[in-house]
Amino acid sequence: MPRQDTKAKILSIATDLIGSGGLDALSFDAIAARLGKSKQAVLYWFPTKNDLLLSLFLPWLRAEADAVTKAIAGATDRATAIRLFAEAVAAFHADDLDRYRLMYLVPQTIRQGSQSLADPLALKEINQVTDRIYEALAARLGGSAQEARQEAMSLHASLLGILLMVALANRMQDPLKHSLSDLVDALVKGLTAR
């Protein structure tokens, strides 16, 4: 197996382990066993669990930012920008609810004091990507820069909340009474009804 394929396989196994057993199921021993290699082979690519989690999380966050900024690139007014942003975030995450869970729910389950995504270098990278998301929308909202950024972040958080309910209903196999697109439309209408 070529070296980069080993790294990709480790990330795939880690995703499967977290998806099936939560963060507690993720261990270098479990990855090595599934990989058919030594624990040292896993540690070569990812010296810490934090390195492994970041290698999963950051590309997904960048992909979300790319999808959102591409979607709103042509928006010329506030209402269109809000609608396109909301639709892009919803579509990106609805396409892969397990990825959504890993991005936004699993990091919240990491116990205080254990390794997390909260080291300074990781936070710098995460903040750069989220800045790109919020600034792209804020530039199209009008008003003061601070208010527009707050509104952009609030819209994103609201969409993540809607997706939380969709993901919960999906996991419980109990469909919501409203479709994701209807919920997104209701949010957009509420925000653009000025």
C-alpha positions as CSV (number, residue, x, y, z in Angstrom):
1,M,0.0,0.0,0.0
2,P,1.6,3.3,-1.0
3,R,2.3,5.7,1.8
4,Q,-0.4,8.3,1.1
5,D,-2.9,5.5,0.7
6,T,-2.0,4.4,4.3
7,K,-2.8,7.9,5.5
8,A,-6.1,8.0,3.6
9,K,-7.0,4.6,4.9
10,I,-6.3,5.6,8.5
11,L,-8.6,8.6,8.1
12,S,-11.3,6.4,6.6
13,I,-11.0,3.9,9.5
14,A,-11.1,6.7,12.0
15,T,-14.3,8.1,10.5
16,D,-15.9,4.7,10.6
17,L,-14.9,4.1,14.2
18,I,-16.3,7.5,15.3
19,G,-19.4,7.0,13.3
20,S,-20.2,3.6,14.7
21,G,-19.0,4.0,18.3
22,G,-18.5,7.6,19.0
23,L,-15.3,9.3,20.1
24,D,-14.6,6.7,22.7
25,A,-14.2,4.0,20.0
26,L,-11.4,5.9,18.4
27,S,-8.0,4.6,19.5
28,F,-4.8,4.0,17.7
29,D,-5.0,0.3,18.6
30,A,-8.4,0.0,17.0
31,I,-7.2,1.8,13.9
32,A,-4.0,-0.4,13.7
33,A,-6.0,-3.6,14.1
34,R,-8.4,-2.6,11.2
35,L,-5.4,-1.4,9.1
36,G,-3.5,-4.6,9.6
37,K,-0.4,-2.6,10.7
38,S,1.3,-1.7,13.9
39,K,0.2,1.1,16.2
40,Q,3.5,2.8,15.3
41,A,2.5,2.9,11.6
42,V,-0.6,4.9,12.7
43,L,1.5,7.1,15.0
44,Y,3.8,7.9,12.1
45,W,1.0,9.7,10.3
46,F,-0.8,11.0,13.4
47,P,1.3,11.4,16.5
48,T,-1.7,12.4,18.6
49,K,-5.4,11.9,18.6
50,N,-5.7,15.7,18.1
51,D,-3.6,15.5,14.9
52,L,-6.0,12.8,13.7
53,L,-9.1,14.7,14.5
54,L,-7.8,17.8,12.9
55,S,-6.9,15.9,9.7
56,L,-10.6,14.8,9.6
57,F,-12.2,18.1,10.6
58,L,-10.3,20.8,8.7
59,P,-10.8,19.5,5.2
60,W,-14.5,19.1,5.9
61,L,-14.7,22.7,7.3
62,R,-12.7,24.0,4.2
63,A,-15.1,22.1,1.9
64,E,-18.1,23.8,3.7
65,A,-16.4,27.2,3.3
66,D,-15.8,26.5,-0.4
67,A,-19.4,25.4,-1.0
68,V,-20.8,28.5,0.8
69,T,-18.5,31.1,-0.7
70,K,-19.0,29.7,-4.2
71,A,-22.8,29.7,-3.7
72,I,-23.0,33.3,-2.7
73,A,-20.3,34.7,-5.0
74,G,-22.8,36.1,-7.5
75,A,-25.3,37.4,-4.9
76,T,-25.9,41.1,-5.5
77,D,-28.4,41.8,-2.7
78,R,-29.0,40.9,0.9
79,A,-32.0,38.6,0.4
80,T,-30.3,36.6,-2.3
81,A,-27.1,36.2,-0.3
82,I,-29.0,35.0,2.7
83,R,-31.1,32.5,0.6
84,L,-28.0,31.2,-1.3
85,F,-26.0,30.9,1.9
86,A,-28.7,29.0,3.7
87,E,-29.4,26.7,0.8
88,A,-25.6,26.0,0.5
89,V,-25.1,25.2,4.2
90,A,-28.2,22.9,4.3
91,A,-27.3,21.1,1.1
92,F,-23.6,20.6,2.1
93,H,-24.6,19.0,5.4
94,A,-27.7,17.2,4.3
95,D,-25.6,15.4,1.7
96,D,-23.7,13.7,4.5
97,L,-25.3,13.8,8.0
98,D,-22.6,11.6,9.5
99,R,-20.0,14.1,8.4
100,Y,-22.1,16.9,10.0
101,R,-22.3,14.9,13.2
102,L,-18.5,14.4,13.2
103,M,-17.9,18.1,12.5
104,Y,-20.3,19.8,14.9
105,L,-21.4,17.2,17.5
106,V,-18.4,15.0,18.2
107,P,-16.0,17.9,19.2
108,Q,-18.6,18.8,21.9
109,T,-18.2,15.4,23.5
110,I,-14.5,15.7,24.1
111,R,-14.0,16.0,27.8
112,Q,-12.4,19.0,29.3
113,G,-8.7,18.5,29.9
114,S,-8.3,15.8,27.3
115,Q,-6.8,16.5,23.9
116,S,-9.1,18.5,21.7
117,L,-9.2,20.7,18.7
118,A,-8.6,23.7,21.0
119,D,-4.8,24.0,20.7
120,P,-3.7,27.4,19.5
121,L,-2.5,26.3,16.0
122,A,-5.7,24.4,15.4
123,L,-7.9,27.2,16.5
124,K,-6.0,29.6,14.3
125,E,-6.7,27.3,11.3
126,I,-10.3,26.8,12.2
127,N,-10.8,30.6,12.8
128,Q,-9.3,31.4,9.4
129,V,-11.8,29.1,7.7
130,T,-14.8,30.3,9.7
131,D,-13.7,33.9,9.0
132,R,-13.9,33.1,5.3
133,I,-17.4,31.8,5.7
134,Y,-18.7,34.7,7.8
135,E,-16.9,37.5,5.9
136,A,-18.2,36.3,2.6
137,L,-21.8,36.6,3.7
138,A,-21.2,39.7,5.9
139,A,-19.9,41.5,2.8
140,R,-23.3,41.1,1.2
141,L,-25.5,41.9,4.1
142,G,-24.9,45.6,4.5
143,G,-24.8,47.6,7.8
144,S,-21.8,47.9,10.0
145,A,-19.1,45.2,9.6
146,Q,-19.5,44.0,13.2
147,E,-23.3,43.7,12.9
148,A,-23.1,42.0,9.5
149,R,-20.6,39.5,10.8
150,Q,-22.8,38.8,13.9
151,E,-25.7,38.2,11.6
152,A,-23.7,35.9,9.4
153,M,-22.6,33.8,12.3
154,S,-26.1,33.8,13.7
155,L,-27.5,32.5,10.4
156,H,-24.9,29.8,10.2
157,A,-25.6,28.8,13.8
158,S,-29.4,28.7,13.1
159,L,-28.8,26.5,10.1
160,L,-26.6,24.1,12.2
161,G,-29.5,24.0,14.7
162,I,-32.0,23.0,12.0
163,L,-29.5,20.4,10.8
164,L,-29.2,19.1,14.3
165,M,-32.9,18.4,14.4
166,V,-32.8,16.8,10.9
167,A,-29.8,14.6,12.0
168,L,-31.6,13.7,15.3
169,A,-34.8,12.7,13.5
170,N,-32.7,10.8,10.9
171,R,-30.9,8.8,13.6
172,M,-34.1,8.1,15.5
173,Q,-35.8,7.2,12.3
174,D,-38.6,9.6,13.2
175,P,-39.2,11.9,10.3
176,L,-39.8,15.6,11.0
177,K,-43.1,17.1,10.0
178,H,-41.3,19.6,7.9
179,S,-38.7,19.0,5.2
180,L,-35.3,20.5,5.5
181,S,-36.0,22.8,2.5
182,D,-39.2,24.0,4.2
183,L,-37.4,24.8,7.4
184,V,-34.6,26.6,5.5
185,D,-37.2,28.6,3.5
186,A,-39.0,29.6,6.8
187,L,-35.7,30.8,8.3
188,V,-34.8,32.7,5.1
189,K,-38.3,34.3,4.9
190,G,-38.0,35.4,8.6
191,L,-34.6,37.0,8.0
192,T,-35.5,38.7,4.7
193,A,-39.0,40.0,5.6
194,R,-37.7,43.5,6.4
